[in-house]
Amino acid sequence: MGRNKLKRTLKFKPKYKAFSSHEGDNKEVISLLHEELEALYLMDSQELYQADAAKQMGISRPTFATIIKNARQKITMMLITGASLKIVDEKDDLLVMIPSESKEAILKSSVEAKFLLIYHLQNKQIIKRGYLLNPIIKNKVRPAQVLPALCSKHGINFFMSESIGLGLKSALLSKGVYSIIENEINEEKILHLN
């Protein structure tokens, strides 16, 4: 009888969960587990060594090696056979950062706003709110120089603002943070991110 599977630490939140070829007639669907996507993200996007990526996921290096091998085989089969790919998203909680001129409510959401509101969502409900002072105001630096590292440090999954420059958008994505541009941001829109 095998051991129970240990809970993996999954920080990356996939925004897109289904991929398919418009050519061919293969109806097969390959399921990519969330832990497999996390392994791909850590090794191939963040360029971590297996030992470091395994540590971030809370697993052994041999277990990580098995997970990454399975993930790469599934991606390869999808590309070769034209099968569809579905990501099994197990992360039921996420963190959203929104710049605001007020620490109490979302107001004038520009990346140069005084505060950075942080919303913690779990099972499509806001369970906690917090804020940070926006370091670009105090340090007089460009948003792409500090906000991506700050988001990564706090485990942010989504950064929402009324406008986001291309440099910041690219820098955020390199840290696994999706940027979302919305003209009017409110808690209802935040709840629909998951």
C-alpha positions in Angstrom: 0.0 0.0 0.0 1.4 3.4 -1.1 1.9 6.5 1.1 -0.5 9.4 1.0 0.6 12.2 -1.3 2.1 15.1 0.6 0.5 18.5 0.1 2.6 20.6 -2.4 3.2 24.3 -2.0 1.6 25.9 -5.1 2.1 29.6 -5.5 1.6 30.1 -9.2 -2.0 30.7 -10.2 -2.8 29.8 -13.8 -4.8 32.5 -15.7 -5.5 30.3 -18.7 -6.6 26.7 -18.1 -7.4 25.2 -21.4 -5.5 24.9 -24.7 -6.4 23.2 -28.0 -5.3 22.9 -31.6 -7.6 24.4 -34.2 -6.2 21.9 -36.7 -6.9 18.2 -36.7 -9.6 16.1 -35.2 -7.9 14.7 -32.0 -10.6 14.8 -29.3 -8.2 13.6 -26.5 -7.8 15.9 -23.5 -4.5 15.7 -21.5 -4.8 16.9 -17.9 -1.8 18.8 -16.6 -1.8 18.8 -12.8 -1.3 22.0 -11.0 1.9 20.7 -9.4 3.2 19.9 -12.9 2.5 23.5 -14.0 4.2 24.8 -10.9 7.3 22.7 -11.7 7.4 24.0 -15.3 7.0 27.6 -14.0 9.8 27.2 -11.5 12.3 25.5 -13.7 11.5 26.9 -17.2 10.3 30.4 -16.4 12.1 31.2 -13.2 15.1 29.1 -14.2 15.6 27.6 -10.8 17.7 24.5 -10.2 15.7 21.3 -9.4 16.8 21.4 -5.8 15.7 25.0 -5.3 12.4 24.4 -7.1 11.7 21.3 -5.0 12.4 23.3 -1.8 9.9 26.0 -2.9 7.3 23.3 -3.5 8.0 21.5 -0.2 9.0 18.2 -1.8 12.2 16.2 -2.4 14.4 16.7 -5.4 13.6 13.1 -6.7 9.9 13.8 -6.4 10.3 17.1 -8.2 12.3 15.3 -11.0 9.4 12.9 -11.5 6.8 15.8 -11.6 8.8 17.8 -14.1 9.4 14.8 -16.3 5.6 14.0 -16.3 4.8 17.6 -17.1 7.2 17.8 -20.1 5.9 14.5 -21.4 2.3 15.7 -21.3 3.2 19.0 -23.1 5.2 17.1 -25.7 2.3 14.7 -26.3 -0.1 17.6 -26.7 2.2 19.3 -29.3 2.8 16.0 -31.2 -0.7 14.6 -31.3 -2.8 17.8 -31.3 -4.6 16.8 -28.2 -6.2 19.5 -26.0 -4.6 20.4 -22.7 -6.6 21.2 -19.5 -4.9 22.5 -16.4 -6.3 21.1 -13.2 -6.2 24.2 -10.9 -5.9 23.3 -7.2 -5.1 26.7 -5.9 -8.3 28.0 -4.2 -6.7 31.0 -2.8 -5.0 34.0 -4.4 -3.6 37.4 -3.6 -4.5 40.5 -5.6 -2.6 43.9 -5.4 -4.3 47.1 -6.4 -2.8 50.6 -6.2 -5.0 53.2 -4.5 -4.9 56.7 -3.2 -6.8 55.4 -0.1 -5.9 52.6 2.3 -9.6 52.1 3.1 -11.0 51.7 -0.4 -10.0 51.5 -4.1 -9.6 55.0 -5.3 -7.8 56.3 -8.4 -6.0 53.0 -9.1 -2.8 54.2 -10.8 0.6 52.6 -10.3 1.8 55.9 -8.9 -0.9 55.8 -6.1 0.1 56.2 -2.5 -1.0 52.8 -1.3 -0.9 49.2 -2.5 -4.0 47.3 -1.4 -3.7 43.6 -1.0 -6.8 41.3 -1.1 -6.5 37.7 0.0 -9.2 35.6 -1.7 -10.2 32.1 -0.8 -13.0 30.1 -2.3 -14.1 33.2 -4.2 -14.5 35.2 -1.0 -12.3 38.1 0.4 -11.0 36.8 3.7 -8.4 39.5 4.4 -7.4 43.0 3.3 -4.2 44.8 3.9 -2.1 47.5 2.5 1.5 48.7 1.9 2.9 52.1 1.2 3.8 52.2 -2.5 7.7 52.2 -2.6 7.8 54.1 -5.9 6.6 57.3 -4.1 9.2 57.2 -1.4 12.1 55.9 -3.5 11.2 57.9 -6.6 11.9 54.9 -8.9 10.0 53.5 -11.9 7.3 51.0 -11.1 9.0 48.1 -13.1 12.0 48.5 -10.9 10.3 47.7 -7.6 6.8 46.5 -8.0 7.5 43.0 -9.5 10.0 42.1 -6.7 7.5 43.4 -4.1 4.7 41.3 -5.7 7.0 38.2 -5.7 8.0 38.7 -2.1 4.3 38.9 -1.0 3.1 36.0 -3.2 0.8 38.2 -5.3 -1.0 36.4 -8.2 -2.7 39.4 -9.9 -1.9 43.1 -10.1 -4.9 45.2 -11.1 -4.8 48.9 -12.1 -6.5 51.4 -14.4 -3.4 51.5 -16.5 -0.2 49.5 -16.7 2.8 50.2 -18.9 4.3 47.5 -21.1 7.6 47.5 -19.1 5.8 46.9 -15.8 3.4 44.3 -17.4 6.4 42.3 -18.8 8.4 42.6 -15.5 5.3 41.4 -13.5 4.8 38.5 -15.8 8.4 37.4 -15.4 7.7 37.0 -11.7 4.5 35.0 -12.4 2.1 37.9 -11.7 -0.7 38.6 -14.1 -1.6 42.2 -14.8 -5.2 43.2 -15.3 -6.3 46.6 -16.6 -9.8 47.7 -15.5 -11.3 51.1 -15.9 -13.4 50.7 -12.7 -12.0 48.4 -10.1 -14.3 47.2 -7.3 -14.5 44.2 -5.0 -17.0 42.5 -7.3 -14.5 42.4 -10.1 -11.8 41.1 -7.7 -14.1 38.2 -6.8 -14.3 37.1 -10.4 -10.6 36.6 -10.9 -10.6 33.0 -9.7 
